[in-house]
């Protein structure tokens, strides 16, 4: 295979289907779809995307960050998800993931 050939869809585990790439030569169609400006909120809604609302502007019944008088800070030591779990810094990767043997060293920060 010559250098510089476009490859996409490599599979990590044999027969599991494409996860990284499957050595399929060629390029994915419709590359410019991510560069297109939607222009307004309605165009986003047609794609099934709902509005993203910050927890700080909600009521306390809806989110742990909600409530307070005026523009109040979060009021907790760390930011949380809507269900009260830590939003930043908590590790979410499974302990024994199948692709662990493919990671040679941890990504530097």
trRosetta pair geometry for C-beta under 8 A, 3 or more apart (Angstrom, degrees):
i j d omega theta_ij theta_ji phi_ij phi_ji
1 5 5.4 -99 173 29 99 151
1 23 7.9 -121 -66 -161 161 105
1 25 7.4 -158 -135 -87 118 121
2 5 5.4 114 70 -44 75 108
5 25 5.9 -40 165 -134 121 103
6 25 7.0 99 79 -166 66 60
6 26 6.2 -36 95 144 108 10
6 27 4.8 -12 139 -68 154 87
7 10 7.1 45 142 -54 115 100
7 21 5.3 76 138 173 99 148
7 23 5.9 -36 -152 -133 126 41
7 24 6.7 127 -158 64 68 47
7 25 6.2 -42 -99 -100 70 50
8 18 7.9 38 138 -164 71 143
8 21 5.4 -133 -179 -123 22 104
8 24 5.9 -45 69 71 65 100
8 26 7.1 -70 26 80 104 67
8 27 6.9 97 -15 -127 130 33
8 28 5.6 -96 116 -41 178 94
9 18 3.6 -37 -166 -138 87 147
9 20 7.9 107 -175 100 17 37
9 21 4.9 61 68 -141 25 54
9 22 4.4 -30 124 14 89 92
9 24 4.8 7 61 24 116 124
10 18 6.7 93 53 -145 16 81
10 19 7.1 -52 94 66 62 62
10 20 3.8 -30 74 94 102 87
10 21 2.5 22 -23 61 81 59
10 22 5.4 172 -114 -43 27 29
10 23 6.3 66 -104 -35 83 58
11 14 6.8 111 109 -105 122 29
11 15 7.6 163 139 22 155 18
11 16 5.7 160 -170 62 120 82
11 17 5.9 161 -108 99 123 20
11 18 5.1 -93 -68 -100 82 35
11 19 5.5 81 -134 13 51 83
11 20 7.0 180 -80 38 9 73
11 21 7.5 -92 -16 91 42 23
11 22 4.9 34 -13 -92 91 88
12 16 7.0 -30 62 58 74 135
12 19 4.7 -41 -3 62 98 136
12 20 5.9 91 -58 -3 83 106
12 98 7.6 126 115 115 131 107
12 99 5.6 -31 179 -102 160 107
12 102 6.4 -71 -148 -51 118 156
13 16 4.0 52 79 -7 102 136
13 19 7.5 53 20 1 76 139
13 98 6.5 -20 -56 148 131 138
16 19 6.8 3 101 -29 115 116
17 22 7.9 -64 -176 -70 35 132
18 21 6.6 2 -150 -133 102 22
18 22 4.6 -82 -92 -29 94 111
18 24 7.5 -38 -94 -3 135 126
21 24 6.9 -135 -176 26 84 79
27 31 7.0 -29 160 -58 114 126
28 31 6.4 119 85 -80 87 81
30 33 4.8 38 153 -36 102 114
31 34 7.8 -52 168 23 50 95
32 35 5.0 -66 -161 46 68 112
32 36 6.3 83 141 -46 85 91
33 36 6.1 -42 -155 7 33 117
38 43 4.0 180 179 100 99 130
38 44 5.5 83 141 -58 162 78
38 47 7.9 -84 -117 -8 139 132
39 43 5.7 77 53 -1 89 149
40 43 5.6 105 62 2 70 100
40 44 7.8 -135 105 0 44 90
41 44 5.6 -58 -159 36 43 112
41 45 6.4 43 147 -23 73 105
41 51 7.4 5 -154 -86 123 99
42 45 5.4 -53 -148 33 38 114
42 46 6.7 45 153 -26 66 97
43 46 5.8 -45 -155 24 34 115
43 47 7.3 28 148 -13 59 103
44 47 5.9 -60 -162 36 38 109
44 49 4.6 -66 169 67 91 122
45 48 7.6 73 -176 -59 37 11
45 49 6.6 -102 -89 63 33 68
45 50 7.6 59 -115 -99 76 42
53 57 6.5 -108 180 69 92 114
53 58 6.7 96 133 -63 118 101
54 57 5.1 80 73 9 94 100
54 58 7.6 -152 102 -17 53 88
54 65 7.7 -75 155 97 81 141
55 58 5.5 -53 -156 20 44 118
55 62 7.8 -167 -141 111 70 92
55 63 3.7 -155 -150 164 94 151
55 64 7.0 2 175 56 137 62
55 65 3.7 86 121 46 111 123
55 66 6.1 -105 171 -49 71 79
55 82 6.5 -161 -102 -85 119 76
56 63 7.9 -76 -42 101 23 138
56 65 4.9 -61 -78 141 56 120
56 66 7.0 160 -150 -92 18 48
56 71 7.8 33 157 -155 122 71
56 72 7.6 -167 -163 72 94 69
56 74 6.9 -78 -94 -87 100 65
57 66 7.4 -31 86 -116 20 85
58 62 4.0 -111 172 84 127 125
58 63 4.2 87 68 18 141 117
58 65 7.2 83 45 76 99 83
58 66 3.8 -74 91 -91 78 128
59 62 5.1 86 57 8 75 104
59 63 7.7 118 67 29 39 77
59 66 4.9 52 109 156 12 140
59 67 6.1 57 -163 -68 48 75
60 63 7.5 -99 -136 66 27 51
60 64 7.7 29 -150 -130 68 26
60 66 4.7 -159 -73 91 36 97
60 67 3.6 11 -51 -39 99 131
61 66 7.4 -64 32 83 43 144
62 66 5.5 75 61 -29 87 162
62 82 7.4 -52 154 -145 63 110
63 66 4.4 109 63 -24 87 107
63 82 5.1 -70 -114 -120 82 79
64 76 6.6 5 150 -26 116 147
64 80 4.8 -3 64 72 147 130
64 82 7.2 173 3 -140 84 31
64 84 5.6 117 -54 -94 140 68
65 74 5.0 -53 -128 -133 96 77
65 75 7.5 148 -140 33 53 94
65 76 7.6 -95 -93 12 67 113
65 79 7.1 4 -77 -140 125 78
65 80 7.1 -178 -45 51 89 84
67 72 7.1 -34 107 54 55 146
68 71 8.0 0 107 147 123 13
68 72 2.6 -65 142 10 154 159
68 73 7.8 171 -124 40 170 41
68 75 6.7 -170 -72 -45 128 138
69 72 6.2 93 49 -59 47 115
72 75 6.4 10 148 -48 113 115
74 79 5.9 -95 -130 -95 158 71
76 79 7.4 133 74 -90 111 25
76 80 6.4 -5 80 -12 158 113
78 86 5.5 -4 118 -129 137 96
78 87 7.4 -176 146 34 92 79
78 88 6.7 -138 -175 51 106 95
78 89 7.5 -80 -156 35 140 127
79 86 7.5 84 82 -160 58 59
79 87 4.3 -56 114 45 97 126
79 88 5.7 60 56 0 108 107
80 83 7.9 -128 158 69 103 44
80 84 5.3 -12 173 -145 140 30
80 85 6.2 141 -159 68 87 29
80 86 6.2 -64 -109 -103 68 29
80 87 5.5 163 -143 -24 11 96
81 84 6.8 -40 66 31 76 21
81 85 4.8 2 28 56 118 84
81 86 7.6 27 -9 81 88 15
81 87 5.2 147 -54 -84 66 86
85 90 6.7 -76 161 26 99 172
86 89 6.1 -59 149 64 132 89
86 90 4.2 135 79 -39 113 122
87 90 7.7 102 40 14 5 112
93 97 6.4 -67 176 -26 96 139
94 97 4.6 119 71 -66 102 90
96 100 6.9 -76 -154 -12 43 145
97 100 5.2 127 68 -43 77 91
99 102 4.8 -41 -173 29 79 121
99 103 7.0 81 134 -26 81 92
100 103 6.0 -55 -159 26 42 109
103 106 7.3 40 165 -82 121 49
